[in-house]
């Protein structure tokens, strides 16, 4: 008889439940949240296990990959769907959750999520690290501005390339502040150098990748946006329709419909926040900075006059997600289109 396994993963220990197809329990217990102990526990039933279920969590991608390499059939289940199923149980314990996940596998009542490839995981880790790195650098700059403002030293609007020189100029009139400001300024300057190095390496990576080079034919899409899109989507064939990509990234409106009520609200903001922000920046660049005419840009500019530039950028970002996915699938470059011919008066 086929067996089904539920894994409830925590930082140190993982609760395990093995059940038969008729629902009877075979084994319940715990193992360390490491690949080797988990494989060791499941090995006695290796030939009988039909499916292993694991809830999406920070450790799930790592454990998923290890169990797949060990020959187990495993699915990673969607968190919100699992919580709704498990909330029907009167007691909330790790043991109960593991049993509930095993029951989901047995009944086929689960919604699987895509687990990214190792390459996409590494690329996404690098992009998130860069984002946090830049956030901390900007936080230090704001701290320097705030501390100097208290003493009447106003930096004003200054380009980041001249930020350090401007601070040094103001400190010349207030040497007593050097003890407080100089360590922050040195840390900021060092972080700026490392950011430039990281950006250079990411740009080289994008130029060597065929998919990224194709995506960068879109005006406003640079190395960071193209790499982020590739790391987030991972496998373009997992979307049957390109329009589903926009919904996956949270760029489609929320809908509430009940009886005679039918309302469309703001975008859902589900999915990857980093990718959604990158697409918004690309859309903003495509509409405002790029001067080359395109059908998409003309549509966005026309829409901005009617609903405002911010909402229009969101709409263009949604179209960009669809277009970039289609470009990836069809292996084609961006089509700018032809501007309308104006008749001479």
PEZIGI-V329573 format. One record per backbone hydrogen bond with DSSP energy under -1.0 kcal/mol. CO is the residue of the C=O (numbers start at 1). NH is the residue of the N-H. E is the energy in kcal/mol with one decimal. If there is no record, write none. Layout:
BEGIN
co=CO nh=NH e=E
co=CO nh=NH e=E
END
This chain:
BEGIN
co=3 nh=50 e=-3.1
co=3 nh=51 e=-1.1
co=4 nh=19 e=-2.8
co=5 nh=53 e=-2.6
co=6 nh=17 e=-1.8
co=8 nh=15 e=-2.2
co=12 nh=33 e=-2.4
co=13 nh=10 e=-1.3
co=14 nh=31 e=-1.8
co=15 nh=8 e=-2.5
co=16 nh=29 e=-2.2
co=17 nh=6 e=-2.5
co=18 nh=26 e=-3.3
co=18 nh=27 e=-1.6
co=19 nh=4 e=-2.8
co=20 nh=23 e=-1.8
co=24 nh=20 e=-2.7
co=27 nh=18 e=-2.9
co=29 nh=16 e=-3.3
co=31 nh=14 e=-3.4
co=32 nh=34 e=-2.6
co=34 nh=38 e=-1.7
co=35 nh=39 e=-2.6
co=36 nh=40 e=-2.3
co=37 nh=41 e=-2.0
co=38 nh=42 e=-2.0
co=39 nh=43 e=-1.5
co=42 nh=45 e=-1.4
co=43 nh=46 e=-1.9
co=45 nh=48 e=-1.1
co=45 nh=49 e=-1.9
co=48 nh=3 e=-2.3
co=51 nh=5 e=-2.3
co=52 nh=75 e=-2.5
co=53 nh=7 e=-2.2
co=54 nh=77 e=-2.3
co=57 nh=60 e=-1.3
co=59 nh=63 e=-2.4
co=60 nh=64 e=-3.0
co=61 nh=65 e=-2.1
co=62 nh=66 e=-1.7
co=63 nh=67 e=-2.4
co=64 nh=68 e=-2.4
co=65 nh=69 e=-2.1
co=66 nh=70 e=-1.2
co=67 nh=72 e=-2.3
co=68 nh=71 e=-1.5
co=73 nh=52 e=-2.2
co=75 nh=54 e=-2.0
co=76 nh=113 e=-2.9
co=77 nh=56 e=-2.0
co=78 nh=82 e=-2.0
co=79 nh=83 e=-2.6
co=80 nh=84 e=-1.9
co=81 nh=85 e=-1.6
co=82 nh=86 e=-2.8
co=83 nh=87 e=-2.0
co=86 nh=89 e=-1.7
co=93 nh=97 e=-2.5
co=94 nh=98 e=-2.3
co=95 nh=99 e=-2.0
co=96 nh=100 e=-2.4
co=97 nh=101 e=-2.6
co=98 nh=102 e=-2.0
co=99 nh=103 e=-2.1
co=100 nh=104 e=-2.0
co=101 nh=105 e=-1.9
co=102 nh=106 e=-2.2
co=103 nh=107 e=-2.5
co=104 nh=108 e=-1.2
co=104 nh=109 e=-1.3
co=108 nh=110 e=-1.2
co=111 nh=78 e=-3.1
co=117 nh=121 e=-2.3
co=118 nh=122 e=-2.3
co=119 nh=123 e=-2.3
co=120 nh=124 e=-2.5
co=121 nh=125 e=-2.1
co=122 nh=126 e=-1.9
co=123 nh=127 e=-2.1
co=124 nh=128 e=-2.5
co=125 nh=129 e=-2.3
co=126 nh=130 e=-2.2
co=127 nh=131 e=-2.1
co=128 nh=132 e=-2.4
co=129 nh=133 e=-2.4
co=130 nh=134 e=-2.6
co=131 nh=135 e=-2.3
co=132 nh=136 e=-2.2
co=133 nh=137 e=-1.9
co=134 nh=138 e=-2.5
co=135 nh=139 e=-2.0
co=136 nh=140 e=-2.0
co=137 nh=141 e=-1.9
co=138 nh=142 e=-2.4
co=139 nh=143 e=-2.1
co=140 nh=144 e=-2.4
co=141 nh=145 e=-2.3
co=142 nh=146 e=-2.5
co=143 nh=147 e=-2.6
co=144 nh=148 e=-2.1
co=145 nh=149 e=-1.9
co=146 nh=150 e=-1.3
co=148 nh=153 e=-2.5
co=149 nh=152 e=-2.0
co=159 nh=162 e=-1.6
co=162 nh=166 e=-2.1
co=163 nh=167 e=-2.2
co=164 nh=168 e=-2.4
co=165 nh=169 e=-2.1
co=166 nh=170 e=-1.9
co=167 nh=171 e=-2.4
co=168 nh=172 e=-1.2
co=170 nh=173 e=-1.0
co=174 nh=177 e=-1.8
co=175 nh=178 e=-1.3
co=177 nh=181 e=-2.5
co=178 nh=182 e=-2.2
co=181 nh=185 e=-2.6
co=182 nh=186 e=-2.7
co=183 nh=187 e=-2.1
co=184 nh=188 e=-2.3
co=185 nh=189 e=-2.5
co=186 nh=190 e=-2.3
co=187 nh=191 e=-2.2
co=188 nh=192 e=-2.1
co=189 nh=193 e=-1.7
co=190 nh=194 e=-2.0
co=191 nh=195 e=-2.3
co=192 nh=196 e=-2.1
co=193 nh=197 e=-1.9
co=194 nh=198 e=-2.6
co=195 nh=199 e=-2.7
co=196 nh=200 e=-1.9
co=197 nh=201 e=-2.1
co=198 nh=202 e=-2.4
co=199 nh=203 e=-2.3
co=200 nh=204 e=-2.0
co=201 nh=205 e=-2.0
co=202 nh=206 e=-2.3
co=203 nh=207 e=-2.1
co=204 nh=208 e=-1.1
co=209 nh=213 e=-2.3
co=210 nh=214 e=-1.8
co=211 nh=215 e=-2.3
co=212 nh=216 e=-2.2
co=214 nh=217 e=-1.3
co=215 nh=218 e=-1.6
co=218 nh=221 e=-1.9
co=222 nh=226 e=-2.4
co=223 nh=227 e=-2.5
co=224 nh=228 e=-2.3
co=225 nh=229 e=-2.4
co=226 nh=230 e=-2.2
co=227 nh=231 e=-2.5
co=228 nh=232 e=-2.2
co=229 nh=233 e=-2.5
co=230 nh=234 e=-2.2
co=233 nh=235 e=-3.1
co=235 nh=238 e=-1.6
co=236 nh=239 e=-1.3
co=241 nh=244 e=-1.5
co=242 nh=245 e=-1.3
co=243 nh=247 e=-1.1
co=244 nh=248 e=-2.3
co=245 nh=249 e=-1.7
co=246 nh=251 e=-2.8
co=247 nh=250 e=-1.3
co=250 nh=269 e=-1.9
co=252 nh=268 e=-2.4
co=254 nh=265 e=-2.8
co=256 nh=263 e=-3.1
co=258 nh=261 e=-2.3
co=261 nh=258 e=-2.4
co=263 nh=256 e=-2.9
co=266 nh=254 e=-2.7
co=272 nh=276 e=-1.9
co=273 nh=277 e=-2.4
co=274 nh=278 e=-2.0
co=275 nh=279 e=-2.4
co=276 nh=280 e=-1.9
co=277 nh=281 e=-2.3
co=278 nh=282 e=-2.3
co=279 nh=283 e=-2.5
co=280 nh=284 e=-2.5
co=281 nh=285 e=-2.4
co=282 nh=286 e=-2.5
co=283 nh=287 e=-2.0
co=284 nh=288 e=-2.6
co=285 nh=289 e=-1.2
co=285 nh=290 e=-2.7
co=294 nh=298 e=-2.6
co=295 nh=299 e=-2.1
co=296 nh=300 e=-2.4
co=297 nh=301 e=-2.7
co=298 nh=302 e=-2.0
co=299 nh=303 e=-2.2
co=300 nh=304 e=-2.3
co=301 nh=305 e=-1.3
co=303 nh=307 e=-2.6
co=304 nh=308 e=-1.7
co=308 nh=312 e=-1.7
co=309 nh=313 e=-2.2
co=310 nh=314 e=-1.7
co=311 nh=315 e=-2.1
co=312 nh=316 e=-2.6
co=313 nh=317 e=-2.5
co=314 nh=318 e=-2.1
co=315 nh=319 e=-2.0
co=316 nh=320 e=-2.7
co=317 nh=321 e=-2.1
co=318 nh=322 e=-1.6
co=319 nh=323 e=-2.9
co=320 nh=324 e=-3.1
co=321 nh=325 e=-1.6
co=322 nh=326 e=-2.0
co=323 nh=327 e=-2.7
co=324 nh=328 e=-2.0
co=325 nh=329 e=-2.4
co=326 nh=330 e=-2.8
co=327 nh=331 e=-1.1
co=327 nh=332 e=-1.5
co=336 nh=295 e=-1.9
END
